Amino acid sequence: MESEISSTLKQSVILIVIGFVISAMWLTIAFGQQINHSGVNTIAKSTSFIYSAELESIKNYTQDLPASSVYLALEKNRDAILSISGYAHGTSIWSIDDLKKIFGHQIICQVEPYQEAYKIRITTY
């Protein structure tokens, strides 16, 4: 009878230890993935702001620019752009890709910093 209780107790302790080890591994993996995702997002966000020098240059430029040049600058800094809007040469601009329709034209690009990102407004003259 004592050996049965001892055996049952030993099995219970082993199962509890196995359960503890499995739950500790699961928690480590879950927290590690969460940290990894937030770390990647933070790095992507900070790099987009560090390399948004083109947007800062455009912000200080008050003359017409070729639409193709503006397209390349905006495409390179896509992660730093909060919104883009405007109307130029008969084309409504709601995304960076809309600038492809007016590559042969000159446009004015107004860049406004907004909460660590940029709002872009495209116009003509």
FIVEX-382467 format. One record per residue (C-alpha): residue number from 1; chain; residue in three letters; y, x, z. Coordinates in steps of 0.001 Angstrom, whole numbers. Layout:
BEGIN
guke seq:NUM mol:A type:ALA north:Y east:X up:Z
...
END
This chain:
BEGIN
guke seq:1 mol:A type:MET north:0 east:0 up:0
guke seq:2 mol:A type:GLU north:2333 east:2847 up:873
guke seq:3 mol:A type:SER north:1605 east:4608 up:-2391
guke seq:4 mol:A type:GLU north:2446 east:1405 up:-4338
guke seq:5 mol:A type:ILE north:5815 east:1094 up:-2565
guke seq:6 mol:A type:SER north:6475 east:4791 up:-3068
guke seq:7 mol:A type:SER north:5582 east:4537 up:-6757
guke seq:8 mol:A type:THR north:7746 east:1424 up:-7234
guke seq:9 mol:A type:LEU north:10636 east:3043 up:-5399
guke seq:10 mol:A type:LYS north:10280 east:6203 up:-7487
guke seq:11 mol:A type:GLN north:10298 east:4152 up:-10729
guke seq:12 mol:A type:SER north:13357 east:2208 up:-9557
guke seq:13 mol:A type:VAL north:15250 east:5402 up:-8784
guke seq:14 mol:A type:ILE north:14293 east:6877 up:-12163
guke seq:15 mol:A type:LEU north:15484 east:3721 up:-13968
guke seq:16 mol:A type:ILE north:18784 east:3758 up:-12054
guke seq:17 mol:A type:VAL north:19338 east:7433 up:-12919
guke seq:18 mol:A type:ILE north:18515 east:6803 up:-16601
guke seq:19 mol:A type:GLY north:20888 east:3820 up:-16634
guke seq:20 mol:A type:PHE north:23638 east:5904 up:-15056
guke seq:21 mol:A type:VAL north:23172 east:8720 up:-17590
guke seq:22 mol:A type:ILE north:23199 east:6313 up:-20543
guke seq:23 mol:A type:SER north:26309 east:4504 up:-19309
guke seq:24 mol:A type:ALA north:28091 east:7835 up:-18685
guke seq:25 mol:A type:MET north:27263 east:8946 up:-22235
guke seq:26 mol:A type:TRP north:28446 east:5623 up:-23655
guke seq:27 mol:A type:LEU north:31758 east:5811 up:-21757
guke seq:28 mol:A type:THR north:32323 east:9402 up:-22872
guke seq:29 mol:A type:ILE north:31769 east:8476 up:-26515
guke seq:30 mol:A type:ALA north:33971 east:5364 up:-26300
guke seq:31 mol:A type:PHE north:36866 east:7200 up:-24642
guke seq:32 mol:A type:GLY north:36481 east:10144 up:-27008
guke seq:33 mol:A type:GLN north:36784 east:7897 up:-30056
guke seq:34 mol:A type:GLN north:39855 east:6185 up:-28618
guke seq:35 mol:A type:ILE north:41530 east:9520 up:-27909
guke seq:36 mol:A type:ASN north:40607 east:10772 up:-31378
guke seq:37 mol:A type:HIS north:42126 east:7717 up:-33135
guke seq:38 mol:A type:SER north:45337 east:7827 up:-31142
guke seq:39 mol:A type:GLY north:45589 east:11582 up:-31680
guke seq:40 mol:A type:VAL north:45234 east:11234 up:-35443
guke seq:41 mol:A type:ASN north:47871 east:8495 up:-35517
guke seq:42 mol:A type:THR north:50268 east:10576 up:-33432
guke seq:43 mol:A type:ILE north:49820 east:13637 up:-35638
guke seq:44 mol:A type:ALA north:50301 east:11624 up:-38843
guke seq:45 mol:A type:LYS north:53404 east:9971 up:-37452
guke seq:46 mol:A type:SER north:55015 east:13207 up:-36279
guke seq:47 mol:A type:THR north:54262 east:15045 up:-39517
guke seq:48 mol:A type:SER north:55776 east:12281 up:-41588
guke seq:49 mol:A type:PHE north:59004 east:12561 up:-39598
guke seq:50 mol:A type:ILE north:59045 east:16359 up:-39665
guke seq:51 mol:A type:TYR north:58640 east:16493 up:-43424
guke seq:52 mol:A type:SER north:61066 east:13682 up:-44217
guke seq:53 mol:A type:ALA north:63776 east:16211 up:-45088
guke seq:54 mol:A type:GLU north:64025 east:14711 up:-48586
guke seq:55 mol:A type:LEU north:64980 east:11356 up:-47099
guke seq:56 mol:A type:GLU north:67647 east:13029 up:-44974
guke seq:57 mol:A type:SER north:69017 east:14744 up:-48085
guke seq:58 mol:A type:ILE north:69090 east:11476 up:-50026
guke seq:59 mol:A type:LYS north:70813 east:9801 up:-47068
guke seq:60 mol:A type:ASN north:73694 east:12248 up:-47345
guke seq:61 mol:A type:TYR north:73885 east:12027 up:-51161
guke seq:62 mol:A type:THR north:76311 east:9392 up:-52458
guke seq:63 mol:A type:GLN north:75925 east:9700 up:-56243
guke seq:64 mol:A type:ASP north:73396 east:8281 up:-58683
guke seq:65 mol:A type:LEU north:69927 east:9802 up:-58728
guke seq:66 mol:A type:PRO north:67176 east:9556 up:-61347
guke seq:67 mol:A type:ALA north:64717 east:6841 up:-60360
guke seq:68 mol:A type:SER north:61819 east:9234 up:-60989
guke seq:69 mol:A type:SER north:63215 east:11744 up:-58465
guke seq:70 mol:A type:VAL north:63717 east:9026 up:-55877
guke seq:71 mol:A type:TYR north:60169 east:7810 up:-56540
guke seq:72 mol:A type:LEU north:58712 east:11280 up:-55881
guke seq:73 mol:A type:ALA north:60718 east:11737 up:-52677
guke seq:74 mol:A type:LEU north:59733 east:8301 up:-51376
guke seq:75 mol:A type:GLU north:56088 east:8737 up:-52346
guke seq:76 mol:A type:LYS north:55936 east:12063 up:-50514
guke seq:77 mol:A type:ASN north:57387 east:10430 up:-47389
guke seq:78 mol:A type:ARG north:55553 east:7099 up:-47645
guke seq:79 mol:A type:ASP north:54465 east:7175 up:-43981
guke seq:80 mol:A type:ALA north:58055 east:7505 up:-42767
guke seq:81 mol:A type:ILE north:59308 east:4445 up:-44672
guke seq:82 mol:A type:LEU north:59564 east:1192 up:-42745
guke seq:83 mol:A type:SER north:60774 east:-980 up:-45634
guke seq:84 mol:A type:ILE north:62117 east:-729 up:-49154
guke seq:85 mol:A type:SER north:64152 east:-3361 up:-50970
guke seq:86 mol:A type:GLY north:66804 east:-3782 up:-53605
guke seq:87 mol:A type:TYR north:67618 east:-4721 up:-57170
guke seq:88 mol:A type:ALA north:68346 east:-2256 up:-59961
guke seq:89 mol:A type:HIS north:68504 east:-2545 up:-63757
guke seq:90 mol:A type:GLY north:67005 east:-6040 up:-63801
guke seq:91 mol:A type:THR north:64092 east:-5141 up:-61543
guke seq:92 mol:A type:SER north:63503 east:-6292 up:-57980
guke seq:93 mol:A type:ILE north:62388 east:-3397 up:-55802
guke seq:94 mol:A type:TRP north:59979 east:-4298 up:-52989
guke seq:95 mol:A type:SER north:57715 east:-1252 up:-53021
guke seq:96 mol:A type:ILE north:57822 east:2375 up:-54061
guke seq:97 mol:A type:ASP north:55692 east:1577 up:-57113
guke seq:98 mol:A type:ASP north:58380 east:-796 up:-58437
guke seq:99 mol:A type:LEU north:60507 east:2274 up:-59174
guke seq:100 mol:A type:LYS north:58060 east:3216 up:-61968
guke seq:101 mol:A type:LYS north:59497 east:357 up:-64036
guke seq:102 mol:A type:ILE north:62956 east:1970 up:-64087
guke seq:103 mol:A type:PHE north:62102 east:5679 up:-64434
guke seq:104 mol:A type:GLY north:64632 east:6202 up:-67228
guke seq:105 mol:A type:HIS north:67580 east:4942 up:-65182
guke seq:106 mol:A type:GLN north:69941 east:6231 up:-62521
guke seq:107 mol:A type:ILE north:69956 east:4451 up:-59162
guke seq:108 mol:A type:ILE north:71638 east:4663 up:-55793
guke seq:109 mol:A type:CYS north:69258 east:5079 up:-52874
guke seq:110 mol:A type:GLN north:70622 east:4183 up:-49456
guke seq:111 mol:A type:VAL north:68572 east:5563 up:-46579
guke seq:112 mol:A type:GLU north:69059 east:4133 up:-43107
guke seq:113 mol:A type:PRO north:67239 east:5610 up:-40091
guke seq:114 mol:A type:TYR north:65637 east:2885 up:-37970
guke seq:115 mol:A type:GLN north:63429 east:3496 up:-34899
guke seq:116 mol:A type:GLU north:61949 east:6830 up:-36021
guke seq:117 mol:A type:ALA north:61445 east:5516 up:-39569
guke seq:118 mol:A type:TYR north:63643 east:4721 up:-42552
guke seq:119 mol:A type:LYS north:64808 east:1575 up:-44295
guke seq:120 mol:A type:ILE north:65405 east:2157 up:-47998
guke seq:121 mol:A type:ARG north:67760 east:95 up:-50170
guke seq:122 mol:A type:ILE north:67909 east:606 up:-53939
guke seq:123 mol:A type:THR north:70991 east:-465 up:-55939
guke seq:124 mol:A type:THR north:72971 east:437 up:-59019
guke seq:125 mol:A type:TYR north:76604 east:1514 up:-58975
END
